[in-house]
């Protein structure tokens, strides 16, 4: 039984352990699903064209999340928007600022 396991067997074992862990830990599972949901909503809202046929809700979310200004981690740039994110610190600044405010319902949505 000391034969080396293949990568496929190791992956299957890891997936089995992860399923067992998530099944026994409902809070972790819920957190992961909610995180995935927020990531997908953000991706859809930020990637859609804001043309004439865009839903007002998408334009409002985009204006609150992507067009809102926040302080850059580089300091010298001052206030920036999502399109000007240049570092992980800037991404965290956006996530804790405009993104969190929009998700909590306090964002400056204009559609």
KOLVEX-541980 format. One record per residue: x, y, z of N, C-alpha, C, O, CB in turn; chain; residue in three letters. Coordinates in steps of 0.1 Angstrom, whole numbers. Glycine has a CB too. Layout:
N
node nxx: X	nyy: Y	nzz: Z	caxx: X	cayy: Y	cazz: Z	cxx: X	cyy: Y	czz: Z	oxx: X	oyy: Y	ozz: Z	cbxx: X	cbyy: Y	cbzz: Z	c: A	r: ALA
...
***
This chain:
111
node nxx: 8	nyy: -12	nzz: 0	caxx: 0	cayy: 0	cazz: 0	cxx: 9	cyy: 13	czz: 0	oxx: 3	oyy: 24	ozz: 1	cbxx: -9	cbyy: 0	cbzz: 12	c: A	r: UNK
node nxx: 21	nyy: 11	nzz: -1	caxx: 31	cayy: 23	cazz: -2	cxx: 34	cyy: 28	czz: -16	oxx: 43	oyy: 35	ozz: -18	cbxx: 43	cbyy: 19	cbzz: 5	c: A	r: UNK
node nxx: 25	nyy: 24	nzz: -25	caxx: 27	cayy: 28	cazz: -39	cxx: 24	cyy: 43	czz: -40	oxx: 15	oyy: 48	ozz: -33	cbxx: 19	cbyy: 20	cbzz: -49	c: A	r: UNK
node nxx: 32	nyy: 51	nzz: -48	caxx: 29	cayy: 65	cazz: -49	cxx: 15	cyy: 67	czz: -56	oxx: 12	oyy: 60	ozz: -65	cbxx: 40	cbyy: 72	cbzz: -58	c: A	r: UNK
node nxx: 8	nyy: 77	nzz: -51	caxx: -5	cayy: 80	cazz: -57	cxx: -3	cyy: 89	czz: -69	oxx: 6	oyy: 98	ozz: -69	cbxx: -14	cbyy: 86	cbzz: -46	c: A	r: UNK
node nxx: -12	nyy: 88	nzz: -78	caxx: -12	cayy: 97	cazz: -90	cxx: -18	cyy: 110	czz: -86	oxx: -24	oyy: 111	ozz: -76	cbxx: -19	cbyy: 90	cbzz: -102	c: A	r: UNK
node nxx: -15	nyy: 120	nzz: -94	caxx: -21	cayy: 133	cazz: -92	cxx: -36	cyy: 133	czz: -92	oxx: -43	oyy: 140	ozz: -84	cbxx: -16	cbyy: 143	cbzz: -103	c: A	r: UNK
node nxx: -42	nyy: 124	nzz: -101	caxx: -56	cayy: 123	cazz: -101	cxx: -62	cyy: 118	czz: -88	oxx: -72	oyy: 122	ozz: -83	cbxx: -61	cbyy: 114	cbzz: -113	c: A	r: UNK
node nxx: -55	nyy: 108	nzz: -82	caxx: -60	cayy: 102	cazz: -70	cxx: -58	cyy: 112	czz: -58	oxx: -67	oyy: 113	ozz: -50	cbxx: -51	cbyy: 89	cbzz: -66	c: A	r: UNK
node nxx: -48	nyy: 120	nzz: -59	caxx: -46	cayy: 130	cazz: -48	cxx: -57	cyy: 141	czz: -49	oxx: -62	oyy: 145	ozz: -39	cbxx: -32	cbyy: 137	cbzz: -50	c: A	r: UNK
node nxx: -60	nyy: 145	nzz: -62	caxx: -70	cayy: 155	cazz: -64	cxx: -84	cyy: 149	czz: -59	oxx: -91	oyy: 156	ozz: -52	cbxx: -71	cbyy: 158	cbzz: -79	c: A	r: UNK
node nxx: -87	nyy: 137	nzz: -62	caxx: -100	cayy: 131	cazz: -58	cxx: -100	cyy: 130	czz: -43	oxx: -111	oyy: 133	ozz: -37	cbxx: -101	cbyy: 117	cbzz: -64	c: A	r: UNK
node nxx: -89	nyy: 127	nzz: -36	caxx: -89	cayy: 127	cazz: -22	cxx: -91	cyy: 141	czz: -16	oxx: -98	oyy: 142	ozz: -6	cbxx: -75	cbyy: 121	cbzz: -17	c: A	r: UNK
node nxx: -85	nyy: 151	nzz: -22	caxx: -87	cayy: 164	cazz: -17	cxx: -101	cyy: 169	czz: -19	oxx: -106	oyy: 175	ozz: -10	cbxx: -77	cbyy: 174	cbzz: -25	c: A	r: UNK
node nxx: -107	nyy: 166	nzz: -30	caxx: -121	cayy: 169	cazz: -33	cxx: -130	cyy: 163	czz: -22	oxx: -139	oyy: 169	ozz: -17	cbxx: -125	cbyy: 166	cbzz: -47	c: A	r: UNK
node nxx: -128	nyy: 150	nzz: -20	caxx: -136	cayy: 143	cazz: -10	cxx: -135	cyy: 149	czz: 4	oxx: -145	oyy: 151	ozz: 11	cbxx: -131	cbyy: 128	cbzz: -9	c: A	r: UNK
node nxx: -122	nyy: 153	nzz: 8	caxx: -120	cayy: 160	cazz: 21	cxx: -127	cyy: 173	czz: 21	oxx: -133	oyy: 177	ozz: 32	cbxx: -105	cbyy: 161	cbzz: 24	c: A	r: UNK
node nxx: -126	nyy: 181	nzz: 10	caxx: -133	cayy: 194	cazz: 10	cxx: -148	cyy: 193	czz: 11	oxx: -154	oyy: 200	ozz: 18	cbxx: -129	cbyy: 201	cbzz: -3	c: A	r: UNK
node nxx: -154	nyy: 183	nzz: 4	caxx: -168	cayy: 181	cazz: 5	cxx: -173	cyy: 177	czz: 19	oxx: -182	oyy: 183	ozz: 24	cbxx: -173	cbyy: 170	cbzz: -5	c: A	r: UNK
node nxx: -165	nyy: 169	nzz: 25	caxx: -168	cayy: 165	cazz: 39	cxx: -167	cyy: 177	czz: 48	oxx: -176	oyy: 179	ozz: 57	cbxx: -159	cbyy: 153	cbzz: 44	c: A	r: UNK
node nxx: -157	nyy: 185	nzz: 47	caxx: -155	cayy: 197	cazz: 55	cxx: -166	cyy: 207	czz: 53	oxx: -172	oyy: 212	ozz: 63	cbxx: -141	cbyy: 203	cbzz: 52	c: A	r: UNK
node nxx: -170	nyy: 210	nzz: 40	caxx: -180	cayy: 219	cazz: 38	cxx: -194	cyy: 214	czz: 42	oxx: -202	oyy: 222	ozz: 46	cbxx: -181	cbyy: 223	cbzz: 23	c: A	r: UNK
node nxx: -196	nyy: 201	nzz: 41	caxx: -209	cayy: 195	cazz: 46	cxx: -210	cyy: 197	czz: 61	oxx: -221	oyy: 199	ozz: 66	cbxx: -210	cbyy: 181	cbzz: 42	c: A	r: UNK
node nxx: -199	nyy: 196	nzz: 68	caxx: -200	cayy: 197	cazz: 83	cxx: -199	cyy: 211	czz: 88	oxx: -201	oyy: 214	ozz: 100	cbxx: -189	cbyy: 189	cbzz: 89	c: A	r: UNK
node nxx: -195	nyy: 221	nzz: 79	caxx: -194	cayy: 235	cazz: 83	cxx: -202	cyy: 244	czz: 75	oxx: -198	oyy: 249	ozz: 65	cbxx: -179	cbyy: 239	cbzz: 82	c: A	r: UNK
node nxx: -215	nyy: 245	nzz: 78	caxx: -225	cayy: 252	cazz: 71	cxx: -221	cyy: 267	czz: 69	oxx: -223	oyy: 273	ozz: 58	cbxx: -238	cbyy: 251	cbzz: 77	c: A	r: UNK
node nxx: -215	nyy: 273	nzz: 79	caxx: -211	cayy: 287	cazz: 78	cxx: -201	cyy: 290	czz: 67	oxx: -202	oyy: 299	ozz: 60	cbxx: -206	cbyy: 292	cbzz: 92	c: A	r: UNK
node nxx: -191	nyy: 281	nzz: 67	caxx: -180	cayy: 282	cazz: 56	cxx: -187	cyy: 281	czz: 43	oxx: -183	oyy: 288	ozz: 33	cbxx: -169	cbyy: 272	cbzz: 59	c: A	r: UNK
node nxx: -195	nyy: 271	nzz: 41	caxx: -202	cayy: 269	cazz: 28	cxx: -210	cyy: 281	czz: 24	oxx: -209	oyy: 285	ozz: 13	cbxx: -211	cbyy: 256	cbzz: 29	c: A	r: UNK
node nxx: -218	nyy: 286	nzz: 33	caxx: -226	cayy: 298	cazz: 30	cxx: -217	cyy: 310	czz: 27	oxx: -221	oyy: 317	ozz: 17	cbxx: -235	cbyy: 301	cbzz: 42	c: A	r: UNK
node nxx: -206	nyy: 312	nzz: 34	caxx: -197	cayy: 323	cazz: 31	cxx: -192	cyy: 321	czz: 17	oxx: -191	oyy: 331	ozz: 9	cbxx: -186	cbyy: 323	cbzz: 41	c: A	r: UNK
node nxx: -188	nyy: 309	nzz: 13	caxx: -182	cayy: 307	cazz: 0	cxx: -193	cyy: 310	czz: -11	oxx: -189	oyy: 316	ozz: -22	cbxx: -177	cbyy: 293	cbzz: -2	c: A	r: UNK
node nxx: -205	nyy: 305	nzz: -9	caxx: -215	cayy: 308	cazz: -19	cxx: -219	cyy: 323	czz: -20	oxx: -221	oyy: 328	ozz: -31	cbxx: -228	cbyy: 300	cbzz: -15	c: A	r: UNK
node nxx: -220	nyy: 330	nzz: -9	caxx: -222	cayy: 344	cazz: -9	cxx: -211	cyy: 352	czz: -16	oxx: -214	oyy: 361	ozz: -23	cbxx: -225	cbyy: 349	cbzz: 5	c: A	r: UNK
node nxx: -199	nyy: 348	nzz: -13	caxx: -187	cayy: 354	cazz: -20	cxx: -188	cyy: 352	czz: -35	oxx: -185	oyy: 361	ozz: -42	cbxx: -174	cbyy: 349	cbzz: -14	c: A	r: UNK
node nxx: -191	nyy: 340	nzz: -39	caxx: -192	cayy: 337	cazz: -53	cxx: -203	cyy: 345	czz: -60	oxx: -201	oyy: 351	ozz: -71	cbxx: -194	cbyy: 322	cbzz: -56	c: A	r: UNK
node nxx: -214	nyy: 346	nzz: -53	caxx: -226	cayy: 354	cazz: -58	cxx: -222	cyy: 369	czz: -59	oxx: -224	oyy: 375	ozz: -70	cbxx: -238	cbyy: 353	cbzz: -48	c: A	r: UNK
node nxx: -215	nyy: 375	nzz: -49	caxx: -211	cayy: 389	cazz: -50	cxx: -201	cyy: 391	czz: -61	oxx: -201	oyy: 401	ozz: -68	cbxx: -205	cbyy: 393	cbzz: -37	c: A	r: UNK
node nxx: -192	nyy: 381	nzz: -63	caxx: -182	cayy: 382	cazz: -73	cxx: -189	cyy: 382	czz: -87	oxx: -185	oyy: 390	ozz: -96	cbxx: -172	cbyy: 371	cbzz: -73	c: A	r: UNK
node nxx: -199	nyy: 374	nzz: -89	caxx: -206	cayy: 373	cazz: -102	cxx: -214	cyy: 385	czz: -105	oxx: -214	oyy: 391	ozz: -116	cbxx: -214	cbyy: 361	cbzz: -102	c: A	r: UNK
node nxx: -221	nyy: 390	nzz: -94	caxx: -229	cayy: 403	cazz: -96	cxx: -220	cyy: 414	czz: -100	oxx: -223	oyy: 422	ozz: -108	cbxx: -237	cbyy: 406	cbzz: -83	c: A	r: UNK
node nxx: -208	nyy: 415	nzz: -93	caxx: -199	cayy: 426	cazz: -96	cxx: -193	cyy: 425	czz: -110	oxx: -192	oyy: 435	ozz: -117	cbxx: -187	cbyy: 426	cbzz: -86	c: A	r: UNK
node nxx: -190	nyy: 413	nzz: -114	caxx: -184	cayy: 411	cazz: -127	cxx: -195	cyy: 415	czz: -138	oxx: -191	oyy: 421	ozz: -147	cbxx: -180	cbyy: 396	cbzz: -129	c: A	r: UNK
node nxx: -207	nyy: 411	nzz: -136	caxx: -217	cayy: 414	cazz: -146	cxx: -220	cyy: 429	czz: -146	oxx: -221	oyy: 435	ozz: -157	cbxx: -230	cbyy: 407	cbzz: -143	c: A	r: UNK
node nxx: -221	nyy: 435	nzz: -134	caxx: -224	cayy: 450	cazz: -134	cxx: -212	cyy: 458	czz: -139	oxx: -214	oyy: 468	ozz: -145	cbxx: -226	cbyy: 454	cbzz: -119	c: A	r: UNK
node nxx: -200	nyy: 454	nzz: -137	caxx: -188	cayy: 462	cazz: -142	cxx: -185	cyy: 459	czz: -156	oxx: -178	oyy: 467	ozz: -162	cbxx: -177	cbyy: 459	cbzz: -133	c: A	r: UNK
node nxx: -189	nyy: 448	nzz: -162	caxx: -184	cayy: 444	cazz: -175	cxx: -195	cyy: 448	czz: -186	oxx: -191	oyy: 448	ozz: -198	cbxx: -181	cbyy: 430	cbzz: -176	c: A	r: UNK
node nxx: -207	nyy: 451	nzz: -182	caxx: -217	cayy: 454	cazz: -192	cxx: -215	cyy: 468	czz: -198	oxx: -211	oyy: 477	ozz: -191	cbxx: -231	cbyy: 453	cbzz: -186	c: A	r: UNK
node nxx: -218	nyy: 469	nzz: -211	caxx: -217	cayy: 482	cazz: -217	cxx: -228	cyy: 491	czz: -212	oxx: -239	oyy: 486	ozz: -209	cbxx: -218	cbyy: 480	cbzz: -233	c: A	r: UNK
node nxx: -225	nyy: 503	nzz: -209	caxx: -235	cayy: 513	cazz: -204	cxx: -242	cyy: 520	czz: -215	oxx: -245	oyy: 532	ozz: -213	cbxx: -228	cbyy: 522	cbzz: -194	c: A	r: UNK
node nxx: -245	nyy: 514	nzz: -226	caxx: -251	cayy: 520	cazz: -237	cxx: -266	cyy: 522	czz: -234	oxx: -271	oyy: 521	ozz: -223	cbxx: -250	cbyy: 511	cbzz: -249	c: A	r: UNK
node nxx: -273	nyy: 525	nzz: -245	caxx: -287	cayy: 529	cazz: -244	cxx: -296	cyy: 518	czz: -239	oxx: -306	oyy: 521	ozz: -233	cbxx: -292	cbyy: 534	cbzz: -258	c: A	r: UNK
node nxx: -293	nyy: 505	nzz: -242	caxx: -301	cayy: 494	cazz: -238	cxx: -298	cyy: 487	czz: -225	oxx: -303	oyy: 476	ozz: -222	cbxx: -301	cbyy: 484	cbzz: -249	c: A	r: UNK
node nxx: -289	nyy: 494	nzz: -217	caxx: -286	cayy: 488	cazz: -204	cxx: -297	cyy: 491	czz: -194	oxx: -303	oyy: 501	ozz: -194	cbxx: -272	cbyy: 494	cbzz: -199	c: A	r: UNK
node nxx: -299	nyy: 481	nzz: -186	caxx: -309	cayy: 483	cazz: -175	cxx: -305	cyy: 493	czz: -165	oxx: -293	oyy: 495	ozz: -163	cbxx: -312	cbyy: 469	cbzz: -168	c: A	r: UNK
node nxx: -315	nyy: 501	nzz: -160	caxx: -311	cayy: 511	cazz: -151	cxx: -305	cyy: 506	czz: -138	oxx: -296	oyy: 513	ozz: -133	cbxx: -324	cbyy: 519	cbzz: -147	c: A	r: UNK
node nxx: -308	nyy: 494	nzz: -134	caxx: -302	cayy: 488	cazz: -122	cxx: -287	cyy: 486	czz: -124	oxx: -279	oyy: 489	ozz: -115	cbxx: -309	cbyy: 475	cbzz: -118	c: A	r: UNK
node nxx: -284	nyy: 481	nzz: -136	caxx: -270	cayy: 478	cazz: -139	cxx: -262	cyy: 492	czz: -140	oxx: -251	oyy: 492	ozz: -135	cbxx: -268	cbyy: 471	cbzz: -152	c: A	r: UNK
node nxx: -268	nyy: 502	nzz: -146	caxx: -261	cayy: 515	cazz: -147	cxx: -259	cyy: 521	czz: -133	oxx: -249	oyy: 527	ozz: -130	cbxx: -269	cbyy: 524	cbzz: -155	c: A	r: UNK
node nxx: -269	nyy: 519	nzz: -124	caxx: -268	cayy: 524	cazz: -110	cxx: -257	cyy: 517	czz: -102	oxx: -249	oyy: 523	ozz: -95	cbxx: -282	cbyy: 523	cbzz: -103	c: A	r: UNK
node nxx: -257	nyy: 504	nzz: -104	caxx: -246	cayy: 496	cazz: -97	cxx: -233	cyy: 500	czz: -102	oxx: -223	oyy: 501	ozz: -94	cbxx: -249	cbyy: 481	cbzz: -98	c: A	r: UNK
node nxx: -232	nyy: 501	nzz: -115	caxx: -219	cayy: 505	cazz: -121	cxx: -214	cyy: 518	czz: -116	oxx: -203	oyy: 520	ozz: -113	cbxx: -220	cbyy: 504	cbzz: -136	c: A	r: UNK
node nxx: -224	nyy: 528	nzz: -116	caxx: -219	cayy: 541	cazz: -112	cxx: -215	cyy: 541	czz: -97	oxx: -206	oyy: 549	ozz: -93	cbxx: -231	cbyy: 551	cbzz: -114	c: A	r: UNK
node nxx: -222	nyy: 533	nzz: -89	caxx: -219	cayy: 533	cazz: -75	cxx: -205	cyy: 526	czz: -72	oxx: -198	oyy: 529	ozz: -63	cbxx: -230	cbyy: 526	cbzz: -67	c: A	r: UNK
node nxx: -203	nyy: 515	nzz: -80	caxx: -191	cayy: 507	cazz: -78	cxx: -179	cyy: 511	czz: -86	oxx: -167	oyy: 512	ozz: -81	cbxx: -194	cbyy: 493	cbzz: -80	c: A	r: UNK
node nxx: -181	nyy: 514	nzz: -99	caxx: -169	cayy: 517	cazz: -107	cxx: -166	cyy: 532	czz: -109	oxx: -154	oyy: 535	ozz: -111	cbxx: -172	cbyy: 511	cbzz: -121	c: A	r: UNK
node nxx: -176	nyy: 540	nzz: -108	caxx: -174	cayy: 554	cazz: -110	cxx: -171	cyy: 562	czz: -97	oxx: -167	oyy: 573	ozz: -98	cbxx: -186	cbyy: 560	cbzz: -117	c: A	r: UNK
node nxx: -174	nyy: 555	nzz: -86	caxx: -171	cayy: 562	cazz: -73	cxx: -156	cyy: 563	czz: -71	oxx: -148	oyy: 554	ozz: -74	cbxx: -178	cbyy: 554	cbzz: -61	c: A	r: UNK
node nxx: -152	nyy: 574	nzz: -65	caxx: -138	cayy: 576	cazz: -62	cxx: -134	cyy: 571	czz: -48	oxx: -142	oyy: 571	ozz: -39	cbxx: -134	cbyy: 591	cbzz: -63	c: A	r: UNK
node nxx: -122	nyy: 567	nzz: -47	caxx: -116	cayy: 563	cazz: -34	cxx: -102	cyy: 566	czz: -33	oxx: -96	oyy: 569	ozz: -44	cbxx: -119	cbyy: 548	cbzz: -31	c: A	r: UNK
node nxx: -96	nyy: 566	nzz: -22	caxx: -82	cayy: 571	cazz: -20	cxx: -72	cyy: 559	czz: -24	oxx: -74	oyy: 548	ozz: -20	cbxx: -79	cbyy: 574	cbzz: -5	c: A	r: UNK
node nxx: -63	nyy: 563	nzz: -33	caxx: -53	cayy: 554	cazz: -37	cxx: -43	cyy: 550	czz: -26	oxx: -40	oyy: 558	ozz: -18	cbxx: -45	cbyy: 559	cbzz: -50	c: A	r: UNK
node nxx: -38	nyy: 538	nzz: -27	caxx: -28	cayy: 534	cazz: -17	cxx: -15	cyy: 540	czz: -20	oxx: -6	oyy: 541	ozz: -11	cbxx: -26	cbyy: 519	cbzz: -17	c: A	r: UNK
node nxx: -13	nyy: 545	nzz: -32	caxx: 0	cayy: 552	cazz: -35	cxx: 1	cyy: 566	czz: -30	oxx: 11	oyy: 572	ozz: -31	cbxx: 2	cbyy: 552	cbzz: -50	c: A	r: UNK
node nxx: -10	nyy: 571	nzz: -25	caxx: -10	cayy: 585	cazz: -19	cxx: -8	cyy: 596	czz: -29	oxx: -16	oyy: 606	ozz: -29	cbxx: 0	cbyy: 585	cbzz: -9	c: A	r: UNK
node nxx: 1	nyy: 595	nzz: -37	caxx: 4	cayy: 606	cazz: -47	cxx: -6	cyy: 608	czz: -57	oxx: -8	oyy: 618	ozz: -63	cbxx: 18	cbyy: 603	cbzz: -53	c: A	r: UNK
node nxx: -14	nyy: 597	nzz: -60	caxx: -25	cayy: 598	cazz: -70	cxx: -37	cyy: 604	czz: -64	oxx: -46	oyy: 607	ozz: -71	cbxx: -27	cbyy: 584	cbzz: -76	c: A	r: UNK
node nxx: -39	nyy: 605	nzz: -51	caxx: -51	cayy: 610	cazz: -45	cxx: -62	cyy: 601	czz: -47	oxx: -62	oyy: 589	ozz: -44	cbxx: -54	cbyy: 623	cbzz: -50	c: A	r: UNK
node nxx: -73	nyy: 606	nzz: -52	caxx: -86	cayy: 599	cazz: -53	cxx: -86	cyy: 593	czz: -67	oxx: -84	oyy: 600	ozz: -77	cbxx: -98	cbyy: 608	cbzz: -51	c: A	r: UNK
node nxx: -89	nyy: 580	nzz: -68	caxx: -90	cayy: 573	cazz: -81	cxx: -103	cyy: 565	czz: -82	oxx: -111	oyy: 564	ozz: -73	cbxx: -78	cbyy: 563	cbzz: -83	c: A	r: UNK
node nxx: -106	nyy: 560	nzz: -94	caxx: -117	cayy: 552	cazz: -97	cxx: -113	cyy: 537	czz: -100	oxx: -101	oyy: 535	ozz: -101	cbxx: -125	cbyy: 557	cbzz: -109	c: A	r: UNK
node nxx: -123	nyy: 528	nzz: -101	caxx: -120	cayy: 514	cazz: -103	cxx: -111	cyy: 512	czz: -115	oxx: -102	oyy: 503	ozz: -114	cbxx: -132	cbyy: 506	cbzz: -104	c: A	r: UNK
node nxx: -113	nyy: 519	nzz: -125	caxx: -105	cayy: 517	cazz: -138	cxx: -90	cyy: 520	czz: -136	oxx: -82	oyy: 515	ozz: -144	cbxx: -111	cbyy: 525	cbzz: -149	c: A	r: UNK
node nxx: -87	nyy: 528	nzz: -125	caxx: -73	cayy: 532	cazz: -123	cxx: -66	cyy: 524	czz: -112	oxx: -55	oyy: 527	ozz: -108	cbxx: -73	cbyy: 546	cbzz: -119	c: A	r: UNK
node nxx: -72	nyy: 512	nzz: -108	caxx: -66	cayy: 504	cazz: -98	cxx: -53	cyy: 498	czz: -103	oxx: -52	oyy: 493	ozz: -114	cbxx: -75	cbyy: 492	cbzz: -94	c: A	r: UNK
node nxx: -42	nyy: 500	nzz: -96	caxx: -29	cayy: 496	cazz: -100	cxx: -22	cyy: 486	czz: -91	oxx: -11	oyy: 480	ozz: -94	cbxx: -20	cbyy: 507	cbzz: -102	c: A	r: UNK
node nxx: -28	nyy: 483	nzz: -79	caxx: -21	cayy: 474	cazz: -70	cxx: -32	cyy: 466	czz: -62	oxx: -44	oyy: 470	ozz: -62	cbxx: -12	cbyy: 482	cbzz: -60	c: A	r: UNK
node nxx: -27	nyy: 456	nzz: -55	caxx: -36	cayy: 449	cazz: -46	cxx: -42	cyy: 458	czz: -35	oxx: -53	oyy: 456	ozz: -31	cbxx: -29	cbyy: 436	cbzz: -40	c: A	r: UNK
node nxx: -34	nyy: 467	nzz: -30	caxx: -38	cayy: 476	cazz: -20	cxx: -49	cyy: 485	czz: -25	oxx: -59	oyy: 488	ozz: -18	cbxx: -27	cbyy: 485	cbzz: -15	c: A	r: UNK
node nxx: -48	nyy: 489	nzz: -38	caxx: -59	cayy: 497	cazz: -44	cxx: -72	cyy: 489	czz: -45	oxx: -82	oyy: 494	ozz: -43	cbxx: -54	cbyy: 502	cbzz: -58	c: A	r: UNK
node nxx: -70	nyy: 476	nzz: -49	caxx: -82	cayy: 468	cazz: -50	cxx: -89	cyy: 466	czz: -36	oxx: -101	oyy: 466	ozz: -36	cbxx: -78	cbyy: 454	cbzz: -56	c: A	r: UNK
node nxx: -81	nyy: 464	nzz: -26	caxx: -87	cayy: 463	cazz: -12	cxx: -93	cyy: 476	czz: -8	oxx: -104	oyy: 476	ozz: -2	cbxx: -76	cbyy: 459	cbzz: -2	c: A	r: UNK
node nxx: -87	nyy: 487	nzz: -12	caxx: -93	cayy: 501	cazz: -9	cxx: -107	cyy: 502	czz: -16	oxx: -116	oyy: 507	ozz: -10	cbxx: -84	cbyy: 512	cbzz: -14	c: A	r: UNK
node nxx: -108	nyy: 497	nzz: -29	caxx: -120	cayy: 497	cazz: -36	cxx: -130	cyy: 488	czz: -29	oxx: -142	oyy: 491	ozz: -27	cbxx: -118	cbyy: 494	cbzz: -50	c: A	r: UNK
node nxx: -126	nyy: 476	nzz: -25	caxx: -135	cayy: 466	cazz: -19	cxx: -140	cyy: 471	czz: -6	oxx: -152	oyy: 468	ozz: -2	cbxx: -127	cbyy: 453	cbzz: -17	c: A	r: UNK
node nxx: -132	nyy: 478	nzz: 2	caxx: -136	cayy: 483	cazz: 15	cxx: -144	cyy: 496	czz: 14	oxx: -150	oyy: 500	ozz: 23	cbxx: -124	cbyy: 485	cbzz: 24	c: A	r: UNK
node nxx: -143	nyy: 503	nzz: 2	caxx: -149	cayy: 516	cazz: 0	cxx: -162	cyy: 514	czz: -8	oxx: -172	oyy: 510	ozz: -3	cbxx: -140	cbyy: 526	cbzz: -6	c: A	r: UNK
node nxx: -161	nyy: 518	nzz: -21	caxx: -173	cayy: 518	cazz: -30	cxx: -180	cyy: 504	czz: -30	oxx: -192	oyy: 504	ozz: -30	cbxx: -169	cbyy: 522	cbzz: -43	c: A	r: UNK
node nxx: -172	nyy: 493	nzz: -31	caxx: -179	cayy: 480	cazz: -32	cxx: -187	cyy: 477	czz: -20	oxx: -198	oyy: 473	ozz: -20	cbxx: -168	cbyy: 469	cbzz: -34	c: A	r: UNK
node nxx: -181	nyy: 478	nzz: -8	caxx: -188	cayy: 475	cazz: 5	cxx: -200	cyy: 485	czz: 7	oxx: -210	oyy: 480	ozz: 12	cbxx: -178	cbyy: 476	cbzz: 17	c: A	r: UNK
node nxx: -198	nyy: 497	nzz: 3	caxx: -209	cayy: 507	cazz: 5	cxx: -221	cyy: 503	czz: -4	oxx: -232	oyy: 504	ozz: 0	cbxx: -205	cbyy: 521	cbzz: 2	c: A	r: UNK
node nxx: -218	nyy: 499	nzz: -16	caxx: -228	cayy: 495	cazz: -26	cxx: -235	cyy: 482	czz: -21	oxx: -248	oyy: 481	ozz: -21	cbxx: -223	cbyy: 493	cbzz: -40	c: A	r: UNK
node nxx: -228	nyy: 472	nzz: -17	caxx: -234	cayy: 460	cazz: -12	cxx: -242	cyy: 462	czz: 0	oxx: -253	oyy: 456	ozz: 2	cbxx: -222	cbyy: 449	cbzz: -9	c: A	r: UNK
node nxx: -238	nyy: 471	nzz: 9	caxx: -245	cayy: 474	cazz: 21	cxx: -257	cyy: 484	czz: 19	oxx: -265	oyy: 486	ozz: 27	cbxx: -236	cbyy: 481	cbzz: 32	c: A	r: UNK
node nxx: -258	nyy: 489	nzz: 6	caxx: -269	cayy: 497	cazz: 3	cxx: -267	cyy: 512	czz: 6	oxx: -277	oyy: 520	ozz: 6	cbxx: -282	cbyy: 493	cbzz: 10	c: A	r: UNK
node nxx: -254	nyy: 516	nzz: 8	caxx: -251	cayy: 530	cazz: 11	cxx: -244	cyy: 537	czz: -1	oxx: -240	oyy: 548	ozz: 1	cbxx: -243	cbyy: 531	cbzz: 24	c: A	r: UNK
node nxx: -242	nyy: 530	nzz: -12	caxx: -235	cayy: 535	cazz: -23	cxx: -242	cyy: 547	czz: -30	oxx: -254	oyy: 549	ozz: -28	cbxx: -232	cbyy: 525	cbzz: -33	c: A	r: UNK
node nxx: -235	nyy: 554	nzz: -37	caxx: -240	cayy: 566	cazz: -45	cxx: -245	cyy: 562	czz: -59	oxx: -238	oyy: 565	ozz: -68	cbxx: -230	cbyy: 578	cbzz: -46	c: A	r: UNK
node nxx: -256	nyy: 554	nzz: -59	caxx: -260	cayy: 549	cazz: -72	cxx: -269	cyy: 559	czz: -79	oxx: -278	oyy: 565	ozz: -74	cbxx: -269	cbyy: 536	cbzz: -70	c: A	r: UNK
node nxx: -265	nyy: 561	nzz: -92	caxx: -272	cayy: 570	cazz: -100	cxx: -274	cyy: 564	czz: -114	oxx: -265	oyy: 560	ozz: -121	cbxx: -265	cbyy: 584	cbzz: -102	c: A	r: UNK
node nxx: -287	nyy: 561	nzz: -117	caxx: -289	cayy: 554	cazz: -130	cxx: -298	cyy: 562	czz: -139	oxx: -301	oyy: 556	ozz: -150	cbxx: -295	cbyy: 541	cbzz: -127	c: A	r: UNK
***
